[in-house]
């Protein structure tokens, strides 16, 4: 059963402008160390940063339907070896809410200029 749904789309250039204007202050506010290590090692670093930003926004929207409000760094996006994105929750409160009977799934996609993400909060049964 779907409990929450979130979607976000962002221009990659918007993330680049934020990095150019605010530098480390912006990066350290939004992204975890692991996310930064991953994204900044990529040729298209702004695309990867934008994907994680969109994912965090989509997840926050999905969780808002059940009155859960994570901070930026409460959500960490990583990738499995096959490239599939996964959600790592760093907030004990959110982990406790999800327990063993709920899960968060995401799907990210990008073009040359935009990144989008959909997040689904559902029960596991």
Biopython code that builds the backbone (N, CA, C, O; Angstrom):
import numpy as np
from Bio.PDB.StructureBuilder import StructureBuilder

atoms = [
    (1, "UNK", "N", (0.843, -1.178, 0.000)),
    (1, "UNK", "CA", (0.000, 0.000, 0.000)),
    (1, "UNK", "C", (0.889, 1.242, 0.000)),
    (1, "UNK", "O", (1.828, 1.338, 0.790)),
    (2, "UNK", "N", (0.595, 2.176, -0.874)),
    (2, "UNK", "CA", (1.357, 3.419, -0.963)),
    (2, "UNK", "C", (0.899, 4.366, 0.142)),
    (2, "UNK", "O", (-0.291, 4.654, 0.271)),
    (3, "UNK", "N", (1.841, 4.839, 0.924)),
    (3, "UNK", "CA", (1.562, 5.788, 2.006)),
    (3, "UNK", "C", (1.922, 7.218, 1.624)),
    (3, "UNK", "O", (1.338, 8.174, 2.134)),
    (4, "UNK", "N", (2.893, 7.355, 0.717)),
    (4, "UNK", "CA", (3.331, 8.680, 0.312)),
    (4, "UNK", "C", (4.050, 8.633, -1.017)),
    (4, "UNK", "O", (4.690, 7.638, -1.358)),
    (5, "UNK", "N", (3.939, 9.712, -1.760)),
    (5, "UNK", "CA", (4.560, 9.823, -3.070)),
    (5, "UNK", "C", (5.161, 11.214, -3.193)),
    (5, "UNK", "O", (4.525, 12.207, -2.839)),
    (6, "UNK", "N", (6.385, 11.282, -3.696)),
    (6, "UNK", "CA", (7.022, 12.574, -3.907)),
    (6, "UNK", "C", (7.752, 12.595, -5.231)),
    (6, "UNK", "O", (8.257, 11.568, -5.684)),
    (7, "UNK", "N", (7.808, 13.746, -5.848)),
    (7, "UNK", "CA", (8.532, 13.910, -7.105)),
    (7, "UNK", "C", (9.231, 15.255, -7.078)),
    (7, "UNK", "O", (8.737, 16.214, -6.484)),
    (8, "UNK", "N", (10.381, 15.318, -7.724)),
    (8, "UNK", "CA", (11.084, 16.589, -7.831)),
    (8, "UNK", "C", (11.838, 16.623, -9.148)),
    (8, "UNK", "O", (12.310, 15.594, -9.632)),
    (9, "UNK", "N", (11.947, 17.797, -9.715)),
    (9, "UNK", "CA", (12.751, 18.034, -10.908)),
    (9, "UNK", "C", (13.561, 19.297, -10.659)),
    (9, "UNK", "O", (13.062, 20.261, -10.079)),
    (10, "UNK", "N", (14.796, 19.286, -11.095)),
    (10, "UNK", "CA", (15.645, 20.450, -10.888)),
    (10, "UNK", "C", (16.577, 20.633, -12.077)),
    (10, "UNK", "O", (17.014, 19.667, -12.703)),
    (11, "UNK", "N", (16.872, 21.896, -12.373)),
    (11, "UNK", "CA", (17.848, 22.206, -13.406)),
    (11, "UNK", "C", (19.245, 21.978, -12.831)),
    (11, "UNK", "O", (19.552, 22.435, -11.730)),
    (12, "UNK", "N", (20.068, 21.286, -13.564)),
    (12, "UNK", "CA", (21.436, 21.029, -13.119)),
    (12, "UNK", "C", (22.186, 22.345, -12.929)),
    (12, "UNK", "O", (22.979, 22.476, -11.996)),
    (13, "UNK", "N", (21.942, 23.320, -13.805)),
    (13, "UNK", "CA", (22.607, 24.624, -13.690)),
    (13, "UNK", "C", (22.262, 25.347, -12.387)),
    (13, "UNK", "O", (23.062, 26.137, -11.887)),
    (14, "UNK", "N", (21.078, 25.082, -11.838)),
    (14, "UNK", "CA", (20.691, 25.708, -10.567)),
    (14, "UNK", "C", (21.597, 25.220, -9.436)),
    (14, "UNK", "O", (21.987, 26.001, -8.568)),
    (15, "UNK", "N", (21.924, 23.944, -9.449)),
    (15, "UNK", "CA", (22.842, 23.402, -8.446)),
    (15, "UNK", "C", (24.241, 23.972, -8.674)),
    (15, "UNK", "O", (24.927, 24.337, -7.719)),
    (16, "UNK", "N", (24.664, 24.050, -9.933)),
    (16, "UNK", "CA", (25.982, 24.622, -10.242)),
    (16, "UNK", "C", (26.069, 26.065, -9.747)),
    (16, "UNK", "O", (27.084, 26.464, -9.177)),
    (17, "UNK", "N", (25.023, 26.840, -9.960)),
    (17, "UNK", "CA", (25.010, 28.229, -9.500)),
    (17, "UNK", "C", (25.090, 28.314, -7.978)),
    (17, "UNK", "O", (25.778, 29.180, -7.437)),
    (18, "UNK", "N", (24.395, 27.425, -7.297)),
    (18, "UNK", "CA", (24.450, 27.414, -5.831)),
    (18, "UNK", "C", (25.849, 27.080, -5.347)),
    (18, "UNK", "O", (26.336, 27.683, -4.391)),
    (19, "UNK", "N", (26.498, 26.126, -5.996)),
    (19, "UNK", "CA", (27.878, 25.782, -5.631)),
    (19, "UNK", "C", (28.802, 26.961, -5.936)),
    (19, "UNK", "O", (29.663, 27.303, -5.124)),
    (20, "UNK", "N", (28.625, 27.579, -7.102)),
    (20, "UNK", "CA", (29.463, 28.730, -7.471)),
    (20, "UNK", "C", (29.263, 29.902, -6.511)),
    (20, "UNK", "O", (30.225, 30.582, -6.153)),
    (21, "UNK", "N", (28.012, 30.142, -6.090)),
    (21, "UNK", "CA", (27.708, 31.289, -5.229)),
    (21, "UNK", "C", (28.020, 31.053, -3.757)),
    (21, "UNK", "O", (28.475, 31.964, -3.065)),
    (22, "UNK", "N", (27.780, 29.842, -3.277)),
    (22, "UNK", "CA", (27.883, 29.582, -1.840)),
    (22, "UNK", "C", (28.953, 28.557, -1.458)),
    (22, "UNK", "O", (29.275, 28.408, -0.279)),
    (23, "UNK", "N", (29.493, 27.862, -2.432)),
    (23, "UNK", "CA", (30.610, 26.949, -2.207)),
    (23, "UNK", "C", (30.349, 25.886, -1.156)),
    (23, "UNK", "O", (29.298, 25.246, -1.135)),
    (24, "UNK", "N", (31.336, 25.713, -0.285)),
    (24, "UNK", "CA", (31.284, 24.666, 0.733)),
    (24, "UNK", "C", (30.104, 24.850, 1.685)),
    (24, "UNK", "O", (29.573, 23.868, 2.204)),
    (25, "UNK", "N", (29.693, 26.079, 1.917)),
    (25, "UNK", "CA", (28.559, 26.319, 2.817)),
    (25, "UNK", "C", (27.306, 25.613, 2.298)),
    (25, "UNK", "O", (26.581, 24.979, 3.065)),
    (26, "UNK", "N", (27.059, 25.723, 1.009)),
    (26, "UNK", "CA", (25.918, 25.044, 0.385)),
    (26, "UNK", "C", (26.115, 23.528, 0.411)),
    (26, "UNK", "O", (25.230, 22.788, 0.840)),
    (27, "UNK", "N", (27.270, 23.079, -0.046)),
    (27, "UNK", "CA", (27.530, 21.643, -0.128)),
    (27, "UNK", "C", (27.423, 20.957, 1.226)),
    (27, "UNK", "O", (26.819, 19.891, 1.338)),
    (28, "UNK", "N", (28.001, 21.558, 2.245)),
    (28, "UNK", "CA", (28.013, 20.950, 3.579)),
    (28, "UNK", "C", (26.651, 21.008, 4.265)),
    (28, "UNK", "O", (26.382, 20.222, 5.174)),
    (29, "UNK", "N", (25.804, 21.918, 3.843)),
    (29, "UNK", "CA", (24.445, 22.009, 4.407)),
    (29, "UNK", "C", (23.545, 20.906, 3.853)),
    (29, "UNK", "O", (22.692, 20.379, 4.566)),
    (30, "UNK", "N", (23.736, 20.562, 2.587)),
    (30, "UNK", "CA", (22.817, 19.666, 1.884)),
    (30, "UNK", "C", (23.293, 18.215, 1.851)),
    (30, "UNK", "O", (22.489, 17.297, 2.012)),
    (31, "UNK", "N", (24.583, 18.004, 1.646)),
    (31, "UNK", "CA", (25.091, 16.673, 1.333)),
    (31, "UNK", "C", (25.964, 16.093, 2.444)),
    (31, "UNK", "O", (26.658, 16.822, 3.153)),
    (32, "UNK", "N", (25.916, 14.765, 2.579)),
    (32, "UNK", "CA", (26.779, 14.079, 3.539)),
    (32, "UNK", "C", (28.184, 13.953, 2.949)),
    (32, "UNK", "O", (28.387, 14.173, 1.755)),
    (33, "UNK", "N", (29.127, 13.605, 3.777)),
    (33, "UNK", "CA", (30.513, 13.428, 3.319)),
    (33, "UNK", "C", (30.579, 12.358, 2.235)),
    (33, "UNK", "O", (31.260, 12.538, 1.226)),
    (34, "UNK", "N", (29.885, 11.260, 2.436)),
    (34, "UNK", "CA", (29.896, 10.179, 1.434)),
    (34, "UNK", "C", (29.314, 10.638, 0.100)),
    (34, "UNK", "O", (29.838, 10.302, -0.962)),
    (35, "UNK", "N", (28.236, 11.403, 0.161)),
    (35, "UNK", "CA", (27.643, 11.916, -1.077)),
    (35, "UNK", "C", (28.608, 12.846, -1.796)),
    (35, "UNK", "O", (28.752, 12.776, -3.016)),
    (36, "UNK", "N", (29.262, 13.710, -1.048)),
    (36, "UNK", "CA", (30.216, 14.635, -1.660)),
    (36, "UNK", "C", (31.398, 13.898, -2.266)),
    (36, "UNK", "O", (31.833, 14.226, -3.369)),
    (37, "UNK", "N", (31.921, 12.908, -1.560)),
    (37, "UNK", "CA", (33.043, 12.130, -2.103)),
    (37, "UNK", "C", (32.650, 11.483, -3.422)),
    (37, "UNK", "O", (33.418, 11.505, -4.384)),
    (38, "UNK", "N", (31.463, 10.911, -3.466)),
    (38, "UNK", "CA", (30.990, 10.251, -4.682)),
    (38, "UNK", "C", (30.783, 11.264, -5.814)),
    (38, "UNK", "O", (31.329, 11.102, -6.905)),
    (39, "UNK", "N", (30.004, 12.294, -5.552)),
    (39, "UNK", "CA", (29.640, 13.253, -6.605)),
    (39, "UNK", "C", (30.838, 14.029, -7.139)),
    (39, "UNK", "O", (30.985, 14.201, -8.350)),
    (40, "UNK", "N", (31.686, 14.493, -6.241)),
    (40, "UNK", "CA", (32.809, 15.330, -6.663)),
    (40, "UNK", "C", (33.881, 14.534, -7.395)),
    (40, "UNK", "O", (34.763, 15.120, -8.024)),
    (41, "UNK", "N", (33.817, 13.209, -7.323)),
    (41, "UNK", "CA", (34.779, 12.376, -8.056)),
    (41, "UNK", "C", (34.324, 12.117, -9.494)),
    (41, "UNK", "O", (35.079, 11.560, -10.291)),
    (42, "UNK", "N", (33.110, 12.515, -9.825)),
    (42, "UNK", "CA", (32.546, 12.248, -11.145)),
    (42, "UNK", "C", (32.831, 13.384, -12.119)),
    (42, "UNK", "O", (32.970, 14.542, -11.724)),
    (43, "UNK", "N", (32.916, 13.029, -13.399)),
    (43, "UNK", "CA", (33.133, 14.026, -14.442)),
    (43, "UNK", "C", (31.991, 15.049, -14.457)),
    (43, "UNK", "O", (32.227, 16.253, -14.562)),
    (44, "UNK", "N", (30.760, 14.557, -14.352)),
    (44, "UNK", "CA", (29.574, 15.427, -14.351)),
    (44, "UNK", "C", (29.094, 15.630, -12.915)),
    (44, "UNK", "O", (27.973, 15.253, -12.571)),
    (45, "UNK", "N", (29.934, 16.218, -12.088)),
    (45, "UNK", "CA", (29.635, 16.325, -10.659)),
    (45, "UNK", "C", (28.338, 17.068, -10.373)),
    (45, "UNK", "O", (27.626, 16.714, -9.433)),
    (46, "UNK", "N", (28.016, 18.083, -11.154)),
    (46, "UNK", "CA", (26.799, 18.849, -10.891)),
    (46, "UNK", "C", (25.553, 18.018, -11.174)),
    (46, "UNK", "O", (24.539, 18.168, -10.491)),
    (47, "UNK", "N", (25.619, 17.155, -12.164)),
    (47, "UNK", "CA", (24.509, 16.250, -12.456)),
    (47, "UNK", "C", (24.273, 15.301, -11.277)),
    (47, "UNK", "O", (23.126, 15.053, -10.903)),
    (48, "UNK", "N", (25.332, 14.778, -10.701)),
    (48, "UNK", "CA", (25.212, 13.863, -9.571)),
    (48, "UNK", "C", (24.738, 14.588, -8.312)),
    (48, "UNK", "O", (23.941, 14.048, -7.544)),
    (49, "UNK", "N", (25.226, 15.797, -8.103)),
    (49, "UNK", "CA", (24.746, 16.589, -6.968)),
    (49, "UNK", "C", (23.259, 16.908, -7.130)),
    (49, "UNK", "O", (22.487, 16.818, -6.174)),
    (50, "UNK", "N", (22.871, 17.279, -8.338)),
    (50, "UNK", "CA", (21.469, 17.603, -8.607)),
    (50, "UNK", "C", (20.574, 16.378, -8.405)),
    (50, "UNK", "O", (19.455, 16.501, -7.908)),
    (51, "UNK", "N", (21.059, 15.215, -8.783)),
    (51, "UNK", "CA", (20.271, 13.993, -8.606)),
    (51, "UNK", "C", (20.017, 13.737, -7.124)),
    (51, "UNK", "O", (18.903, 13.378, -6.740)),
    (52, "UNK", "N", (21.025, 13.914, -6.301)),
    (52, "UNK", "CA", (20.846, 13.694, -4.867)),
    (52, "UNK", "C", (19.954, 14.764, -4.248)),
    (52, "UNK", "O", (19.160, 14.474, -3.353)),
    (53, "UNK", "N", (20.085, 15.991, -4.721)),
    (53, "UNK", "CA", (19.216, 17.069, -4.253)),
    (53, "UNK", "C", (17.759, 16.739, -4.579)),
    (53, "UNK", "O", (16.887, 16.838, -3.716)),
    (54, "UNK", "N", (17.500, 16.346, -5.830)),
    (54, "UNK", "CA", (16.132, 16.004, -6.247)),
    (54, "UNK", "C", (15.598, 14.815, -5.453)),
    (54, "UNK", "O", (14.421, 14.782, -5.095)),
    (55, "UNK", "N", (16.458, 13.847, -5.183)),
    (55, "UNK", "CA", (16.033, 12.675, -4.408)),
    (55, "UNK", "C", (15.634, 13.077, -2.997)),
    (55, "UNK", "O", (14.612, 12.623, -2.484)),
    (56, "UNK", "N", (16.438, 13.928, -2.368)),
    (56, "UNK", "CA", (16.126, 14.367, -1.007)),
    (56, "UNK", "C", (14.804, 15.136, -0.983)),
    (56, "UNK", "O", (14.010, 14.977, -0.056)),
    (57, "UNK", "N", (14.572, 15.957, -1.988)),
    (57, "UNK", "CA", (13.308, 16.696, -2.083)),
    (57, "UNK", "C", (12.133, 15.740, -2.279)),
    (57, "UNK", "O", (11.110, 15.877, -1.609)),
    (58, "UNK", "N", (12.267, 14.780, -3.185)),
    (58, "UNK", "CA", (11.183, 13.833, -3.446)),
    (58, "UNK", "C", (10.883, 12.985, -2.207)),
    (58, "UNK", "O", (9.720, 12.740, -1.886)),
    (59, "UNK", "N", (11.922, 12.543, -1.522)),
    (59, "UNK", "CA", (11.736, 11.744, -0.306)),
    (59, "UNK", "C", (11.042, 12.562, 0.773)),
    (59, "UNK", "O", (10.141, 12.068, 1.451)),
    (60, "UNK", "N", (11.462, 13.817, 0.934)),
    (60, "UNK", "CA", (10.832, 14.695, 1.923)),
    (60, "UNK", "C", (9.350, 14.873, 1.615)),
    (60, "UNK", "O", (8.524, 14.884, 2.528)),
    (61, "UNK", "N", (9.009, 15.012, 0.344)),
    (61, "UNK", "CA", (7.599, 15.142, -0.043)),
    (61, "UNK", "C", (6.828, 13.864, 0.255)),
    (61, "UNK", "O", (5.696, 13.923, 0.734)),
    (62, "UNK", "N", (7.425, 12.716, -0.020)),
    (62, "UNK", "CA", (6.758, 11.441, 0.264)),
    (62, "UNK", "C", (6.531, 11.278, 1.764)),
    (62, "UNK", "O", (5.470, 10.818, 2.183)),
    (63, "UNK", "N", (7.511, 11.648, 2.566)),
    (63, "UNK", "CA", (7.389, 11.519, 4.020)),
    (63, "UNK", "C", (6.450, 12.559, 4.620)),
    (63, "UNK", "O", (5.878, 12.333, 5.686)),
    (64, "UNK", "N", (6.287, 13.691, 3.949)),
    (64, "UNK", "CA", (5.414, 14.738, 4.494)),
    (64, "UNK", "C", (3.959, 14.282, 4.563)),
    (64, "UNK", "O", (3.185, 14.793, 5.373)),
    (65, "UNK", "N", (3.590, 13.338, 3.730)),
    (65, "UNK", "CA", (2.206, 12.846, 3.750)),
    (65, "UNK", "C", (1.894, 12.085, 5.035)),
    (65, "UNK", "O", (0.727, 11.866, 5.359)),
    (66, "UNK", "N", (2.933, 11.680, 5.769)),
    (66, "UNK", "CA", (2.740, 10.997, 7.051)),
    (66, "UNK", "C", (3.352, 11.823, 8.191)),
    (66, "UNK", "O", (3.654, 11.301, 9.264)),
    (67, "UNK", "N", (3.525, 13.114, 7.931)),
    (67, "UNK", "CA", (4.010, 14.080, 8.932)),
    (67, "UNK", "C", (5.395, 13.762, 9.494)),
    (67, "UNK", "O", (5.639, 13.931, 10.689)),
    (68, "UNK", "N", (6.295, 13.304, 8.631)),
    (68, "UNK", "CA", (7.699, 13.093, 9.004)),
    (68, "UNK", "C", (8.513, 14.119, 8.232)),
    (68, "UNK", "O", (8.386, 14.222, 7.011)),
    (69, "UNK", "N", (9.355, 14.885, 8.940)),
    (69, "UNK", "CA", (10.104, 15.973, 8.310)),
    (69, "UNK", "C", (11.610, 15.799, 8.504)),
    (69, "UNK", "O", (12.157, 16.270, 9.501)),
    (70, "UNK", "N", (12.278, 15.142, 7.584)),
    (70, "UNK", "CA", (13.727, 14.960, 7.721)),
    (70, "UNK", "C", (14.506, 16.217, 7.373)),
    (70, "UNK", "O", (14.026, 17.075, 6.632)),
    (71, "UNK", "N", (15.705, 16.315, 7.911)),
    (71, "UNK", "CA", (16.637, 17.352, 7.496)),
    (71, "UNK", "C", (17.410, 16.867, 6.272)),
    (71, "UNK", "O", (17.346, 15.693, 5.907)),
    (72, "UNK", "N", (18.134, 17.781, 5.651)),
    (72, "UNK", "CA", (18.889, 17.437, 4.440)),
    (72, "UNK", "C", (19.807, 16.239, 4.648)),
    (72, "UNK", "O", (19.857, 15.330, 3.820)),
    (73, "UNK", "N", (20.527, 16.249, 5.754)),
    (73, "UNK", "CA", (21.521, 15.198, 5.974)),
    (73, "UNK", "C", (20.946, 13.962, 6.661)),
    (73, "UNK", "O", (21.669, 12.994, 6.897)),
    (74, "UNK", "N", (19.654, 13.986, 6.985)),
    (74, "UNK", "CA", (18.998, 12.790, 7.510)),
    (74, "UNK", "C", (18.809, 11.749, 6.412)),
    (74, "UNK", "O", (18.575, 10.572, 6.687)),
    (75, "UNK", "N", (18.912, 12.199, 5.178)),
    (75, "UNK", "CA", (18.742, 11.339, 4.001)),
    (75, "UNK", "C", (20.069, 11.294, 3.253)),
    (75, "UNK", "O", (20.647, 12.333, 2.935)),
    (76, "UNK", "N", (20.538, 10.103, 2.980)),
    (76, "UNK", "CA", (21.769, 9.941, 2.197)),
    (76, "UNK", "C", (21.451, 9.014, 1.027)),
    (76, "UNK", "O", (20.834, 7.963, 1.200)),
    (77, "UNK", "N", (21.879, 9.421, -0.158)),
    (77, "UNK", "CA", (21.656, 8.624, -1.364)),
    (77, "UNK", "C", (22.990, 8.010, -1.775)),
    (77, "UNK", "O", (23.999, 8.703, -1.913)),
    (78, "UNK", "N", (22.967, 6.695, -1.967)),
    (78, "UNK", "CA", (24.155, 6.010, -2.471)),
    (78, "UNK", "C", (23.718, 5.114, -3.622)),
    (78, "UNK", "O", (22.539, 5.063, -3.972)),
    (79, "UNK", "N", (24.671, 4.417, -4.196)),
    (79, "UNK", "CA", (24.369, 3.535, -5.317)),
    (79, "UNK", "C", (24.888, 2.137, -5.042)),
    (79, "UNK", "O", (25.962, 1.953, -4.468)),
    (80, "UNK", "N", (24.106, 1.158, -5.462)),
    (80, "UNK", "CA", (24.566, -0.218, -5.431)),
    (80, "UNK", "C", (25.591, -0.419, -6.548)),
    (80, "UNK", "O", (25.761, 0.461, -7.392)),
    (81, "UNK", "N", (26.254, -1.533, -6.561)),
    (81, "UNK", "CA", (27.284, -1.779, -7.584)),
    (81, "UNK", "C", (26.707, -1.779, -8.999)),
    (81, "UNK", "O", (27.427, -1.510, -9.961)),
    (82, "UNK", "N", (25.413, -2.079, -9.131)),
    (82, "UNK", "CA", (24.779, -2.046, -10.454)),
    (82, "UNK", "C", (24.288, -0.647, -10.835)),
    (82, "UNK", "O", (23.700, -0.463, -11.901)),
    (83, "UNK", "N", (24.529, 0.333, -9.966)),
    (83, "UNK", "CA", (24.145, 1.714, -10.244)),
    (83, "UNK", "C", (22.812, 2.128, -9.661)),
    (83, "UNK", "O", (22.493, 3.317, -9.641)),
    (84, "UNK", "N", (22.027, 1.178, -9.186)),
    (84, "UNK", "CA", (20.705, 1.498, -8.631)),
    (84, "UNK", "C", (20.856, 2.380, -7.386)),
    (84, "UNK", "O", (21.631, 2.064, -6.483)),
    (85, "UNK", "N", (20.097, 3.500, -7.349)),
    (85, "UNK", "CA", (20.175, 4.373, -6.179)),
    (85, "UNK", "C", (19.410, 3.776, -5.002)),
    (85, "UNK", "O", (18.358, 3.159, -5.172)),
    (86, "UNK", "N", (19.954, 3.973, -3.815)),
    (86, "UNK", "CA", (19.293, 3.511, -2.597)),
    (86, "UNK", "C", (19.280, 4.635, -1.566)),
    (86, "UNK", "O", (20.139, 5.517, -1.562)),
    (87, "UNK", "N", (18.287, 4.574, -0.703)),
    (87, "UNK", "CA", (18.112, 5.566, 0.352)),
    (87, "UNK", "C", (18.714, 5.017, 1.641)),
    (87, "UNK", "O", (18.370, 3.920, 2.080)),
    (88, "UNK", "N", (19.608, 5.782, 2.235)),
    (88, "UNK", "CA", (20.151, 5.467, 3.553)),
    (88, "UNK", "C", (19.646, 6.536, 4.510)),
    (88, "UNK", "O", (19.959, 7.718, 4.368)),
    (89, "UNK", "N", (18.864, 6.104, 5.479)),
    (89, "UNK", "CA", (18.318, 7.056, 6.441)),
    (89, "UNK", "C", (19.241, 7.151, 7.641)),
    (89, "UNK", "O", (19.624, 6.140, 8.230)),
    (90, "UNK", "N", (19.590, 8.365, 7.992)),
    (90, "UNK", "CA", (20.528, 8.589, 9.085)),
    (90, "UNK", "C", (19.824, 9.063, 10.354)),
    (90, "UNK", "O", (20.459, 9.215, 11.397)),
    (91, "UNK", "N", (18.532, 9.294, 10.270)),
    (91, "UNK", "CA", (17.745, 9.759, 11.406)),
    (91, "UNK", "C", (17.124, 8.563, 12.122)),
    (91, "UNK", "O", (16.429, 7.755, 11.506)),
    (92, "UNK", "N", (17.376, 8.454, 13.411)),
    (92, "UNK", "CA", (16.792, 7.371, 14.208)),
    (92, "UNK", "C", (15.273, 7.484, 14.207)),
    (92, "UNK", "O", (14.572, 6.474, 14.146)),
    (93, "UNK", "N", (14.765, 8.711, 14.276)),
    (93, "UNK", "CA", (13.306, 8.925, 14.277)),
    (93, "UNK", "C", (12.664, 8.359, 13.013)),
    (93, "UNK", "O", (11.629, 7.697, 13.085)),
    (94, "UNK", "N", (13.268, 8.615, 11.867)),
    (94, "UNK", "CA", (12.703, 8.117, 10.605)),
    (94, "UNK", "C", (12.862, 6.607, 10.512)),
    (94, "UNK", "O", (11.948, 5.914, 10.067)),
    (95, "UNK", "N", (14.009, 6.093, 10.926)),
    (95, "UNK", "CA", (14.209, 4.639, 10.925)),
    (95, "UNK", "C", (13.176, 3.952, 11.804)),
    (95, "UNK", "O", (12.628, 2.915, 11.429)),
    (96, "UNK", "N", (12.907, 4.526, 12.973)),
    (96, "UNK", "CA", (11.901, 3.946, 13.875)),
    (96, "UNK", "C", (10.511, 4.011, 13.254)),
    (96, "UNK", "O", (9.734, 3.064, 13.380)),
    (97, "UNK", "N", (10.185, 5.125, 12.579)),
    (97, "UNK", "CA", (8.879, 5.237, 11.932)),
    (97, "UNK", "C", (8.729, 4.158, 10.852)),
    (97, "UNK", "O", (7.690, 3.503, 10.767)),
    (98, "UNK", "N", (9.757, 3.976, 10.037)),
    (98, "UNK", "CA", (9.671, 2.988, 8.963)),
    (98, "UNK", "C", (9.637, 1.565, 9.503)),
    (98, "UNK", "O", (8.945, 0.702, 8.964)),
    (99, "UNK", "N", (10.392, 1.329, 10.575)),
    (99, "UNK", "CA", (10.427, -0.004, 11.162)),
    (99, "UNK", "C", (10.724, -1.068, 10.125)),
    (99, "UNK", "O", (11.502, -0.843, 9.199)),
    (100, "UNK", "N", (10.115, -2.204, 10.278)),
    (100, "UNK", "CA", (10.288, -3.308, 9.331)),
    (100, "UNK", "C", (9.115, -3.452, 8.371)),
    (100, "UNK", "O", (9.114, -4.327, 7.505)),
    (101, "UNK", "N", (8.112, -2.581, 8.531)),
    (101, "UNK", "CA", (6.916, -2.750, 7.716)),
    (101, "UNK", "C", (6.722, -1.669, 6.655)),
    (101, "UNK", "O", (5.701, -1.653, 5.969)),
    (102, "UNK", "N", (7.700, -0.760, 6.515)),
    (102, "UNK", "CA", (7.607, 0.294, 5.501)),
    (102, "UNK", "C", (8.948, 0.401, 4.768)),
    (102, "UNK", "O", (9.997, 0.059, 5.314)),
    (103, "UNK", "N", (8.892, 0.882, 3.521)),
    (103, "UNK", "CA", (10.122, 1.076, 2.765)),
    (103, "UNK", "C", (10.008, 2.314, 1.880)),
    (103, "UNK", "O", (8.914, 2.749, 1.519)),
    (104, "UNK", "N", (11.160, 2.860, 1.547)),
    (104, "UNK", "CA", (11.264, 4.002, 0.641)),
    (104, "UNK", "C", (11.989, 3.546, -0.617)),
    (104, "UNK", "O", (13.095, 3.010, -0.547)),
    (105, "UNK", "N", (11.368, 3.759, -1.749)),
    (105, "UNK", "CA", (11.987, 3.439, -3.032)),
    (105, "UNK", "C", (12.126, 4.720, -3.839)),
    (105, "UNK", "O", (11.271, 5.603, -3.771)),
    (106, "UNK", "N", (13.212, 4.818, -4.605)),
    (106, "UNK", "CA", (13.393, 5.989, -5.464)),
    (106, "UNK", "C", (13.810, 5.555, -6.860)),
    (106, "UNK", "O", (14.354, 4.471, -7.071)),
    (107, "UNK", "N", (13.533, 6.439, -7.795)),
    (107, "UNK", "CA", (14.006, 6.288, -9.159)),
    (107, "UNK", "C", (14.442, 7.664, -9.632)),
    (107, "UNK", "O", (13.689, 8.633, -9.532)),
    (108, "UNK", "N", (15.662, 7.744, -10.146)),
    (108, "UNK", "CA", (16.195, 9.017, -10.624)),
    (108, "UNK", "C", (16.446, 8.923, -12.125)),
    (108, "UNK", "O", (16.740, 7.850, -12.652)),
    (109, "UNK", "N", (16.326, 10.047, -12.797)),
    (109, "UNK", "CA", (16.611, 10.116, -14.220)),
    (109, "UNK", "C", (17.150, 11.503, -14.548)),
    (109, "UNK", "O", (16.887, 12.467, -13.829)),
    (110, "UNK", "N", (17.897, 11.594, -15.629)),
    (110, "UNK", "CA", (18.462, 12.898, -15.998)),
    (110, "UNK", "C", (18.577, 13.035, -17.503)),
    (110, "UNK", "O", (18.613, 12.056, -18.248)),
    (111, "UNK", "N", (18.635, 14.298, -17.920)),
    (111, "UNK", "CA", (18.943, 14.653, -19.300)),
    (111, "UNK", "C", (20.160, 15.567, -19.224)),
    (111, "UNK", "O", (20.818, 15.637, -18.186)),
    (112, "UNK", "N", (20.456, 16.250, -20.286)),
    (112, "UNK", "CA", (21.606, 17.155, -20.268)),
    (112, "UNK", "C", (21.407, 18.329, -19.314)),
    (112, "UNK", "O", (22.380, 18.880, -18.798)),
    (113, "UNK", "N", (20.151, 18.716, -19.075)),
    (113, "UNK", "CA", (19.887, 19.930, -18.310)),
    (113, "UNK", "C", (19.062, 19.742, -17.038)),
    (113, "UNK", "O", (19.055, 20.615, -16.171)),
    (114, "UNK", "N", (18.373, 18.618, -16.923)),
    (114, "UNK", "CA", (17.472, 18.398, -15.795)),
    (114, "UNK", "C", (17.718, 17.044, -15.129)),
    (114, "UNK", "O", (18.209, 16.099, -15.747)),
    (115, "UNK", "N", (17.363, 16.989, -13.858)),
    (115, "UNK", "CA", (17.358, 15.736, -13.107)),
    (115, "UNK", "C", (15.993, 15.632, -12.436)),
    (115, "UNK", "O", (15.438, 16.631, -11.980)),
    (116, "UNK", "N", (15.465, 14.429, -12.382)),
    (116, "UNK", "CA", (14.199, 14.208, -11.695)),
    (116, "UNK", "C", (14.308, 12.971, -10.807)),
    (116, "UNK", "O", (15.130, 12.085, -11.044)),
    (117, "UNK", "N", (13.476, 12.934, -9.799)),
    (117, "UNK", "CA", (13.426, 11.785, -8.906)),
    (117, "UNK", "C", (11.992, 11.589, -8.431)),
    (117, "UNK", "O", (11.271, 12.549, -8.161)),
    (118, "UNK", "N", (11.599, 10.334, -8.338)),
    (118, "UNK", "CA", (10.319, 9.945, -7.751)),
    (118, "UNK", "C", (10.629, 9.096, -6.527)),
    (118, "UNK", "O", (11.511, 8.238, -6.561)),
    (119, "UNK", "N", (9.896, 9.344, -5.445)),
    (119, "UNK", "CA", (10.045, 8.564, -4.224)),
    (119, "UNK", "C", (8.680, 8.008, -3.824)),
    (119, "UNK", "O", (7.666, 8.705, -3.862)),
    (120, "UNK", "N", (8.686, 6.741, -3.443)),
    (120, "UNK", "CA", (7.456, 6.084, -2.992)),
    (120, "UNK", "C", (7.692, 5.533, -1.595)),
    (120, "UNK", "O", (8.645, 4.791, -1.359)),
    (121, "UNK", "N", (6.817, 5.902, -0.680)),
    (121, "UNK", "CA", (6.797, 5.350, 0.666)),
    (121, "UNK", "C", (5.652, 4.341, 0.697)),
    (121, "UNK", "O", (4.502, 4.685, 0.426)),
    (122, "UNK", "N", (5.980, 3.085, 1.031)),
    (122, "UNK", "CA", (4.937, 2.066, 1.016)),
    (122, "UNK", "C", (5.112, 1.097, 2.170)),
    (122, "UNK", "O", (6.153, 1.050, 2.825)),
    (123, "UNK", "N", (4.062, 0.330, 2.395)),
    (123, "UNK", "CA", (4.161, -0.760, 3.357)),
    (123, "UNK", "C", (4.785, -1.944, 2.636)),
    (123, "UNK", "O", (4.676, -2.068, 1.416)),
    (124, "UNK", "N", (5.435, -2.806, 3.394)),
    (124, "UNK", "CA", (6.105, -3.952, 2.778)),
    (124, "UNK", "C", (5.142, -5.122, 2.565)),
    (124, "UNK", "O", (5.453, -6.049, 1.816)),
    (125, "UNK", "N", (4.001, -5.087, 3.203)),
    (125, "UNK", "CA", (3.040, -6.206, 3.062)),
    (125, "UNK", "C", (2.167, -6.032, 1.855)),
    (125, "UNK", "O", (1.309, -6.873, 1.587)),
]
sb = StructureBuilder()
sb.init_structure("model")
sb.init_model(0)
sb.init_chain("A")
sb.init_seg("    ")
for serial, (resi, resn, name, xyz) in enumerate(atoms, 1):
    if name == "N":
        sb.init_residue(resn, " ", resi, " ")
    sb.init_atom(name, np.array(xyz, "f"), 0.0, 1.0, " ", f" {name:<3s}", serial, name[0])
structure = sb.get_structure()
